[in-house]
Amino acid sequence: SEEAYLTLGKILLQQNELDEALECFRQTTKLNPDLEEPYHYLGDGLSKQGNLQEASLVYFKLGEILSQQGKLDEALDKLNRTLQINPNHYWAYHCLGNIYSWKEQLDEAIFAYNKAIELKPDLAPSYKNLGDVLSKQGKIDEASEAYRQALQCDSQTI
C-alpha cells in the first residue's frame, strides 16, 4: 500500500539509505499520484543526490498538486524551486502566472506569462491568460494583442 511505502521510505531516509528511500517514495507516487507528502521527500532526496533534473520535475508536480488543493503559497514555493533548478521550464512560469492571477497579483502574473512566452513563443494558453489579466487591468489594446497572438498559435484557444 502507499502508506507502507511512504513509512518505509521515511525509515530508510533516517537510516541514510537514500536510494532505497527514494524508490519507496517513487512507488508511493505511482500508487497515489495526488498525495503530496512523498513528493516533498522525493524532491529533497533527489536534490541531495545531485539529481537536479529529476528533482525539478518532482517539485513541478508537487507545485501542481498544491495549487489544485488551493495551497497557493506552497505551490508558488515549489514552482520557484523548479525554476531555480531549471530556469527554462516554461510551463512552470505559466503555472506561476495562473497562481498570481488567482491571487490578484496581476503584475506578477503578467511577468510570469511573458516569461513563459519568451521561453516558448507559441504557447497559446499563456497568451490567452495574459490577455485575461491585461483585460482585468483595463489595458484593452494590449489584451487584444495577446488574444490575437493566442489565436495565431492555436485557433482552439479562445
ChimeraX attribute file (.defattr): number of C-alpha atoms within 10 A of each C-alpha:
attribute: neighborCount
match mode: 1-to-1
recipient: residues
	/A:1	9
	/A:2	18
	/A:3	12
	/A:4	11
	/A:5	20
	/A:6	23
	/A:7	16
	/A:8	16
	/A:9	27
	/A:10	20
	/A:11	13
	/A:12	17
	/A:13	17
	/A:14	11
	/A:15	10
	/A:16	11
	/A:17	13
	/A:18	19
	/A:19	14
	/A:20	14
	/A:21	25
	/A:22	24
	/A:23	15
	/A:24	23
	/A:25	26
	/A:26	21
	/A:27	18
	/A:28	24
	/A:29	20
	/A:30	12
	/A:31	14
	/A:32	14
	/A:33	15
	/A:34	18
	/A:35	15
	/A:36	17
	/A:37	13
	/A:38	28
	/A:39	26
	/A:40	15
	/A:41	20
	/A:42	24
	/A:43	27
	/A:44	19
	/A:45	20
	/A:46	19
	/A:47	16
	/A:48	12
	/A:49	12
	/A:50	11
	/A:51	13
	/A:52	19
	/A:53	13
	/A:54	16
	/A:55	25
	/A:56	26
	/A:57	19
	/A:58	23
	/A:59	26
	/A:60	27
	/A:61	22
	/A:62	27
	/A:63	29
	/A:64	23
	/A:65	19
	/A:66	21
	/A:67	21
	/A:68	12
	/A:69	12
	/A:70	12
	/A:71	14
	/A:72	20
	/A:73	15
	/A:74	14
	/A:75	25
	/A:76	22
	/A:77	17
	/A:78	25
	/A:79	27
	/A:80	20
	/A:81	19
	/A:82	28
	/A:83	18
	/A:84	13
	/A:85	17
	/A:86	16
	/A:87	14
	/A:88	16
	/A:89	20
	/A:90	23
	/A:91	20
	/A:92	29
	/A:93	26
	/A:94	26
	/A:95	23
	/A:96	28
	/A:97	29
	/A:98	24
	/A:99	23
	/A:100	23
	/A:101	21
	/A:102	13
	/A:103	13
	/A:104	13
	/A:105	14
	/A:106	20
	/A:107	14
	/A:108	17
	/A:109	26
	/A:110	25
	/A:111	17
	/A:112	26
	/A:113	30
	/A:114	20
	/A:115	21
	/A:116	26
	/A:117	21
	/A:118	13
	/A:119	16
	/A:120	15
	/A:121	15
	/A:122	16
	/A:123	20
	/A:124	24
	/A:125	20
	/A:126	30
	/A:127	29
	/A:128	23
	/A:129	22
	/A:130	31
	/A:131	26
	/A:132	20
	/A:133	25
	/A:134	21
	/A:135	16
	/A:136	14
	/A:137	12
	/A:138	11
	/A:139	13
	/A:140	14
	/A:141	11
	/A:142	14
	/A:143	22
	/A:144	17
	/A:145	15
	/A:146	22
	/A:147	22
	/A:148	18
	/A:149	20
	/A:150	24
	/A:151	17
	/A:152	14
	/A:153	16
	/A:154	14
	/A:155	11
	/A:156	9
	/A:157	13
	/A:158	11
